[in-house]
């Protein structure tokens, strides 16, 4: 059975995007670096840092606009034994020369999309960098990369999906599908549907 990722090459209105943030962050600080107004699927979230407690915080929303927070930093994954490939995140590189210090070279990877189930998200997305207070350093470099499949043109995306799923599909798009509004009017969008028209 084909899933959405198998169908993407046949569809319009989407594109791969890479969002990169980096900075030197002071101990205990959280610094907002990027605010995005897009929707799509998170494929990978990678973090490289010079401190085991340096990481990234991603705040996103689902279709009902309920906020969700994803926090990724090496010390939390290593403490949980996540040292082998896992779509929920792991630490491929955890190097430190001094067990009494959190300084070193660390790389973490969170890869839901490469396991075939990209994490969907809708606006607004906020990406921040944080050096947790557990750090033994006053500051540390943190860099993060998010690889996403972003829907760039909703109408083209929906129409191409309908064409793939059914050659005779009605290509009229209810305006409710083009908004992120979770209000009762959106939930009842079928009541406002116009008669189909040829396009």
Phi, psi and omega in degrees: 000131179284135174256182186300325182288328175292329183276339186307319181298340179267357188251164179247168172080025177218163178200150170287140174223148177239126178247122183240133175228147177201153179183166169262120188248137178284152180305131178083357183265148170239124184239118176291129184245335186204137177234123187244142176244073180212165174229154182165215181230133173280123179264319183207142172230109183248142180228132170238136185206159177261017177214138181298339180254017174267132183197193185235147174238125177244123175251127181219177182229155172265189185298332178270011177062028174276126183290143175230145181236129176245123180242126181231121172209148189304317185299323181290322180288318180296320180296329179273003179080016182275077182245004177237160184307127180204133181298340178280357177115144178203174182246094178292335182223120180220089185244125174212139182267346186229110181297342179271359181239148177268001179287150178162204176235124186225141177224127177238154181218133177238114192229062180296323184293326180286347174266005174093009179219067179310144182279115181288150178211157176228163180299150003259142179251132180238125178248124180233154173253145183216139169249106185297150184299344179291348181298146175268000180255156178282335178199163180201152176283138176222132175230143180222145178230129175244121174260125184228160165255109184258137172278115185264333179220103186301315183297315179296322180295311182295316180296318180292325176297317179295322178297321180291318184286334180196117184300332181263015184296144174290125183266002175292138182245122176297131181303335179298334179284346185263006180239161176261008185293118179269017184292166178304327179297323179291316182301328182260029187298336180298332180295339184259007185295134176275162176300144180302147176224151181285135178227000000 
